[in-house]
């Protein structure tokens, strides 16, 4: 329990407390400001700790930003002395690169802030390399990205927190869902002035029938005859087919995602997958024939895998030479079966897995080009997308750095409109439940379009 005299600081402080796994501990906190100094007093385990930071703040927003920073630092200082340092120090936000860009735009060296927040030198360097890889895309200037949600899967994996359910239970909704999706795609045409990319995600988009997939492709082609970057997160290899790949090529798709998560068959069974590593290789090679850029996703820390198990998956992925390899660190998420059975992730060797991925991917010619973090992530680590030269996924950069409007259609889709002059973002989320989404489609379309038309 945390008792504080400043409620607006509580969420930030709790993020630090959670990072150390101390939610069940009692804390006291007192905050004040005077004579240009921020004062934080922390009570923990019968001891009192005082912190003082002198810093000028211009305006209320700047004051709150600094107050949050110093409050987090105070708690981090107390807990790190007891439990050890964290790789990202007192940084709790999901977008370290966005914070770095904020510092750069203000004419400051972001590495100085990262050092103050006790971020490891290796992670500060990772951010620096990621920013370098984004040159030519970051700052390109506004526009819109279109996300199309297809929330259907063959089965639900233990670690998954999405709304997906086995297609056997949701098949009855697919046709009506696609009709609603197409209606939304047509409705957003007036909202998109400069299309950056289209991303069809899930779920597992390839789990629906080819004739159903083609209906979506046709709608996109009629509304947007030319798509600069067109990604389909096809998903698990057991739902790939020549017909779906041919359709994708015919309708201008440029990038396909193959998401095995692991190349160890034992792990695939343990997480609820119904395919083998061999099928992953077959799906990849079949997609490769059509000239797509191909993304592969891996997860470090799955199903009691050790470092050697993860290294095997990493080596297998690299041997295929995809355009992108994204390495996720296992995360506990609400709605995932894994979170029902585990309170906190303590994955042996997880830092070694992530460090190994950095070394091996860089040695193989990949560069980190986007990254993000999640709460309840094993080892307090991160997710990083790696690409071969000239092969970054524009959509991933835009959505993670929040540098363009994201217009999202379908169930459980979150649209984001940027208000650059005001440095703020407004979001519009559609219902997660499929019947609710279908029944409210007209209202959903009206409300989202109103946000982007205002």
C-alpha positions in Angstrom: 0.0 0.0 0.0 1.2 3.5 -0.8 0.1 6.5 1.2 1.0 9.8 -0.4 -0.1 13.4 -0.1 0.1 13.8 -3.9 -2.4 11.6 -5.7 -1.2 12.6 -9.2 2.2 11.2 -8.4 0.8 7.8 -7.2 0.6 6.1 -10.6 4.2 7.0 -11.5 5.5 5.8 -8.1 3.5 2.6 -8.3 5.1 1.8 -11.6 8.5 1.8 -9.8 7.2 -0.2 -6.9 5.8 -2.8 -9.3 9.0 -3.0 -11.2 10.7 -4.2 -8.0 7.8 -6.6 -7.2 7.0 -4.7 -4.0 3.2 -4.1 -4.5 2.5 -6.0 -1.2 4.8 -3.7 0.8 3.8 -0.6 2.8 5.2 2.8 1.7 4.7 6.3 3.0 5.4 9.4 0.8 5.4 13.1 1.3 6.0 15.6 -1.5 6.6 19.3 -1.4 8.1 22.1 -3.5 9.6 25.4 -2.4 12.5 27.8 -3.3 13.0 26.0 -6.6 13.5 22.6 -4.9 11.5 19.4 -5.1 11.4 17.5 -1.8 10.5 13.8 -1.5 10.4 11.9 1.7 10.0 8.1 1.5 9.1 5.7 4.3 9.8 2.0 3.8 10.3 -0.9 6.1 10.6 1.3 9.2 13.2 3.7 7.7 12.9 7.3 6.4 14.7 8.6 3.3 14.8 12.3 2.2 15.6 13.5 -1.3 16.0 17.1 -2.6 16.3 18.1 -6.2 16.9 21.7 -7.4 15.4 22.4 -10.8 13.5 25.3 -12.5 10.1 24.5 -13.9 8.3 26.7 -16.4 4.5 26.2 -16.3 2.3 23.6 -14.8 3.0 20.9 -17.3 6.8 21.2 -16.8 6.3 21.2 -13.1 4.3 18.0 -13.1 6.7 16.3 -15.4 9.6 17.1 -13.1 7.7 16.3 -10.0 6.9 12.8 -11.4 10.5 12.3 -12.4 12.0 13.1 -9.0 9.3 11.1 -7.1 10.1 8.1 -9.2 13.8 8.6 -8.7 13.3 8.8 -4.9 11.6 5.5 -4.8 14.0 3.9 -7.2 16.9 5.0 -5.1 15.4 3.4 -2.0 14.5 0.1 -3.7 17.5 -0.3 -5.9 19.8 -0.1 -2.8 17.8 -3.0 -1.3 17.1 -5.1 -4.4 19.6 -4.0 -7.0 19.6 -1.9 -10.2 17.1 -2.3 -13.0 18.3 -2.2 -16.7 16.1 0.8 -17.4 16.7 2.4 -14.1 13.8 4.6 -12.9 12.4 4.9 -16.5 8.9 3.4 -16.4 7.4 4.7 -19.7 6.8 2.3 -22.5 8.6 4.5 -25.1 12.2 5.3 -24.1 12.9 6.6 -27.6 10.1 9.1 -27.4 11.6 10.5 -24.2 14.9 10.7 -25.9 13.4 12.6 -28.8 11.7 15.0 -26.4 15.1 15.8 -24.8 16.7 16.2 -28.3 14.0 18.6 -29.4 14.6 20.7 -26.3 18.3 20.9 -27.2 19.4 18.6 -24.4 21.5 15.4 -24.5 19.1 12.6 -23.7 22.0 10.5 -22.4 22.4 12.9 -19.5 18.8 12.3 -18.4 19.2 8.6 -18.9 22.3 8.6 -16.7 20.4 10.6 -14.0 17.6 7.9 -14.2 20.2 5.1 -13.8 19.6 3.6 -17.3 22.4 1.2 -18.2 24.9 2.4 -20.7 24.0 -0.5 -23.0 20.3 0.6 -23.0 21.2 4.2 -23.6 23.3 3.0 -26.6 20.4 0.8 -27.8 18.2 4.0 -27.9 20.9 5.9 -29.7 21.1 3.2 -32.4 17.3 3.0 -32.7 17.1 6.7 -33.3 19.9 6.4 -35.9 17.9 3.7 -37.7 14.8 5.8 -37.8 16.4 8.6 -39.8 14.6 9.3 -43.0 11.3 8.1 -41.5 11.0 10.0 -38.2 10.1 13.6 -38.9 9.0 12.8 -42.4 5.8 14.7 -41.6 2.4 13.8 -40.5 0.0 11.7 -42.6 -2.1 8.8 -41.5 -1.6 5.1 -41.0 -4.5 2.7 -41.3 -4.8 -0.3 -38.9 -7.3 -3.1 -39.8 -8.1 -5.5 -36.9 -8.9 -9.2 -37.6 -9.3 -10.6 -34.1 -9.5 -14.3 -35.0 -7.0 -17.1 -34.2 -6.8 -20.9 -34.5 -6.3 -21.1 -30.7 -5.4 -18.8 -27.9 -1.8 -18.9 -26.6 -1.1 -18.9 -22.9 0.7 -15.6 -23.0 -1.8 -13.8 -25.2 -4.0 -10.9 -23.8 -5.8 -10.0 -27.0 -9.6 -10.5 -27.3 -9.1 -13.4 -29.7 -10.8 -16.7 -29.1 -10.4 -20.0 -31.1 -11.9 -19.6 -34.5 -14.1 -22.6 -33.8 -16.0 -20.5 -31.2 -16.1 -17.2 -33.3 -16.5 -18.4 -36.8 -20.2 -17.6 -36.7 -19.3 -13.9 -36.5 -16.7 -13.7 -39.2 -18.8 -12.8 -42.2 -20.9 -10.2 -40.4 -17.7 -8.8 -38.9 -16.1 -8.4 -42.3 -19.1 -6.6 -43.6 -18.7 -4.1 -40.7 -15.0 -3.8 -41.3 -15.5 -3.0 -44.9 -18.1 -0.4 -44.0 -15.5 1.2 -41.7 -12.8 1.1 -44.4 -15.0 3.0 -46.8 -16.0 5.5 -44.1 -12.4 6.6 -43.3 -11.5 7.5 -46.9 -12.2 11.3 -46.3 -10.1 11.2 -43.1 -6.9 10.1 -44.8 -5.0 12.9 -46.7 -1.6 11.3 -46.9 -1.5 7.5 -46.4 1.7 6.3 -44.9 0.9 2.6 -44.5 -1.7 0.0 -44.1 -1.3 -2.7 -41.4 -3.7 -5.7 -41.2 -3.2 -7.3 -37.8 -4.9 -9.6 -35.3 -5.3 -12.0 -34.1 -4.2 -14.1 -37.0 -5.5 -12.6 -40.3 -4.7 -15.7 -42.4 -7.0 -17.8 -40.2 -10.1 -16.6 -42.1 -10.9 -18.1 -45.5 -9.3 -16.8 -48.7 -12.6 -15.6 -50.0 -13.2 -13.6 -46.8 -9.7 -12.2 -46.9 -10.2 -11.1 -50.5 -13.2 -9.0 -49.5 -11.0 -7.0 -47.2 -8.3 -6.7 -49.8 -10.8 -5.5 -52.4 -12.2 -2.8 -50.1 -8.7 -1.5 -49.3 -7.8 -1.5 -53.1 -10.9 0.4 -54.0 -10.5 3.1 -51.3 -6.7 3.3 -51.5 -5.4 2.3 -55.0 -1.8 3.0 -54.0 -0.4 1.9 -50.6 3.2 2.9 -49.9 3.7 0.1 -47.3 1.2 -2.7 -46.9 1.7 -5.2 -44.1 -0.3 -8.3 -43.2 0.4 -10.0 -39.9 -0.4 -13.3 -41.5 0.4 -15.0 -38.2 0.9 -18.7 -37.4 2.4 -20.9 -40.1 -0.4 -23.5 -39.9 -2.9 -21.1 -41.5 -0.7 -20.1 -44.5 -1.7 -21.2 -48.0 -0.5 -20.5 -51.6 -4.0 -19.1 -52.3 -3.8 -16.5 -49.5 -0.2 -15.5 -50.4 -1.1 -15.2 -54.1 -4.1 -13.0 -53.1 -1.8 -10.9 -50.9 0.6 -10.3 -53.8 -2.2 -9.6 -56.2 -3.6 -6.9 -54.0 -0.3 -5.1 -53.4 0.8 -6.4 -50.0 4.5 -5.7 -49.5 5.2 -7.2 -46.1 4.1 -10.5 -44.4 4.6 -11.4 -40.8 5.3 -15.0 -39.8 5.0 -15.3 -36.0 6.3 -18.6 -34.7 7.5 -17.1 -31.3 9.7 -20.2 -30.9 11.4 -22.8 -33.1 11.3 -25.4 -30.3 8.4 -27.8 -30.9 8.2 -28.6 -27.1 7.6 -24.9 -26.4 5.0 -24.6 -29.1 3.0 -27.4 -27.6 3.4 -25.9 -24.1 2.0 -22.4 -25.2 -1.0 -23.9 -27.0 0.3 -23.8 -30.6 -0.8 -26.4 -33.1 2.1 -26.1 -35.5 5.7 -27.2 -35.7 9.0 -25.4 -36.3 9.2 -27.2 -39.6 5.9 -25.6 -40.7 7.3 -22.2 -39.8 10.2 -22.7 -42.2 7.9 -24.0 -44.9 5.6 -21.0 -44.5 8.5 -18.6 -44.6 10.0 -20.1 -47.8 6.6 -20.2 -49.5 6.0 -16.5 -48.7 9.6 -15.7 -49.8 8.8 -16.9 -53.3 6.4 -14.0 -53.7 9.0 -11.4 -53.0 7.5 -10.1 -49.7 9.6 -8.5 -47.0 9.1 -10.9 -44.2 9.0 -10.2 -40.4 9.5 -12.9 -37.8 8.6 -12.6 -34.1 10.2 -14.4 -31.2 9.5 -14.3 -27.5 12.3 -14.6 -24.9 11.2 -16.5 -21.8 8.5 -18.7 -23.0 7.4 -21.9 -21.2 10.5 -22.4 -19.1 12.9 -22.1 -22.0 16.5 -21.7 -21.1 19.2 -19.6 -22.8 20.2 -22.4 -25.1 16.6 -23.0 -26.1 16.1 -19.3 -27.0 19.5 -19.2 -28.8 18.4 -22.1 -31.0 15.2 -20.1 -32.0 17.3 -17.0 -32.6 19.8 -18.9 -34.8 17.0 -20.5 -36.8 15.3 -17.1 -37.4 18.6 -15.5 -38.5 19.4 -18.4 -40.8 16.2 -17.6 -42.8 17.4 -14.0 -43.3 14.1 -12.1 -42.9 13.8 -8.4 -43.4 12.8 -8.0 -39.7 13.2 -10.0 -36.5 11.3 -8.7 -33.5 12.4 -10.0 -30.1 9.8 -9.7 -27.4 10.4 -10.2 -23.7 7.7 -12.3 -22.1 5.1 -10.0 -20.3 2.3 -10.7 -17.9 -0.8 -9.2 -19.3 -4.4 -8.9 -18.1 -6.5 -11.4 -20.0 -3.7 -13.9 -20.5 -4.0 -17.4 -19.2 -0.4 -17.1 -18.0 -1.3 -14.3 -15.7 -4.0 -16.3 -14.0 -1.3 -18.9 -12.9 1.7 -16.6 -12.2 1.8 -13.4 -10.2 5.3 -12.3 -11.3 7.6 -13.3 -14.0 11.0 -14.6 -12.7 12.6 -16.1 -15.8 16.0 -17.5 -15.2 18.5 -16.2 -17.7 16.1 -13.7 -19.3 18.7 -10.9 -19.4 21.2 -13.3 -21.0 18.6 -14.1 -23.7 18.0 -10.5 -24.5 21.7 -9.6 -24.5 22.4 -12.6 -26.7 19.8 -11.4 -29.2 21.4 -8.0 -29.4 24.9 -9.5 -30.0 23.8 -12.1 -32.6 21.4 -9.8 -34.5 24.0 -7.0 -34.8 26.6 -9.5 -35.9 24.1 -10.8 -38.6 23.7 -7.3 -40.0 20.5 -6.2 -38.2 19.9 -2.8 -36.6 17.4 -1.9 -33.9 14.8 0.3 -35.4 11.9 0.4 -33.0 11.4 -0.5 -29.4 8.9 -0.4 -26.6 8.4 -1.7 -23.0 5.4 -3.1 -21.1 4.4 -3.4 -17.5 5.1 -6.8 -15.8 7.8 -7.6 -18.3 10.3 -10.3 -17.3 13.5 -8.7 -16.0 12.1 -5.2 -16.6 13.4 -5.5 -20.1 12.0 -4.5 -23.5 10.8 -5.5 -27.0 12.9 -4.5 -30.0 12.4 -4.7 -33.7 15.5 -5.4 -35.7 15.8 -4.8 -39.5 18.2 -5.3 -42.3 19.4 -2.2 -44.0 16.7 -0.3 -45.8 14.0 -2.7 -44.5 12.4 -1.0 -41.5 8.6 -1.3 -41.1 7.3 2.3 -41.4 4.1 1.4 -39.6 6.0 0.1 -36.5 8.0 3.3 -36.3 5.0 5.6 -36.7 2.8 3.8 -34.2 5.5 3.4 -31.5 6.9 6.9 -31.7 3.4 8.3 -32.1 4.4 10.6 -35.0 1.4 10.2 -37.2 -2.4 9.8 -36.9 -3.4 6.2 -36.5 -6.8 5.4 -37.9 -7.9 2.0 -36.6 -10.9 0.0 -37.7 -12.4 -3.2 -36.3 -13.0 -4.6 -32.8 -10.6 -3.6 -30.1 -9.0 -1.1 -32.3 -7.6 2.1 -30.9 -7.4 5.2 -33.1 -5.0 8.0 -32.2 -5.2 11.6 -33.4 -2.2 13.8 -32.8 -2.6 17.5 -31.9 1.0 18.6 -32.5 0.6 22.2 -31.5 -0.8 21.2 -28.2 1.5 18.2 -27.6 -1.3 15.8 -26.9 -3.0 12.7 -28.4 -6.7 11.8 -28.3 -7.7 8.2 -28.6 -10.9 6.4 -29.6 -11.3 2.7 -28.7 -13.8 0.4 -30.3 -15.6 -2.4 -28.3 -13.6 -5.6 -27.7 -16.7 -7.9 -27.8 -17.5 -9.0 -31.3 -21.3 -8.8 -31.0 -21.1 -5.4 -29.4 -18.9 -4.1 -32.1 -21.2 -5.5 -34.8 -24.3 -4.0 -33.2 -22.8 -0.6 -32.7 -21.0 -0.2 -36.0 -22.9 2.9 -37.1 -22.2 4.7 -33.8 -18.6 3.6 -33.8 -18.0 5.0 -37.3 -19.7 8.3 -36.4 -17.8 8.8 -33.2 -14.4 8.0 -34.6 -14.9 10.1 -37.7 -16.0 13.0 -35.5 -12.7 12.9 -33.7 -10.7 13.2 -36.9 -13.0 15.7 -38.5 -13.0 18.1 -35.5 
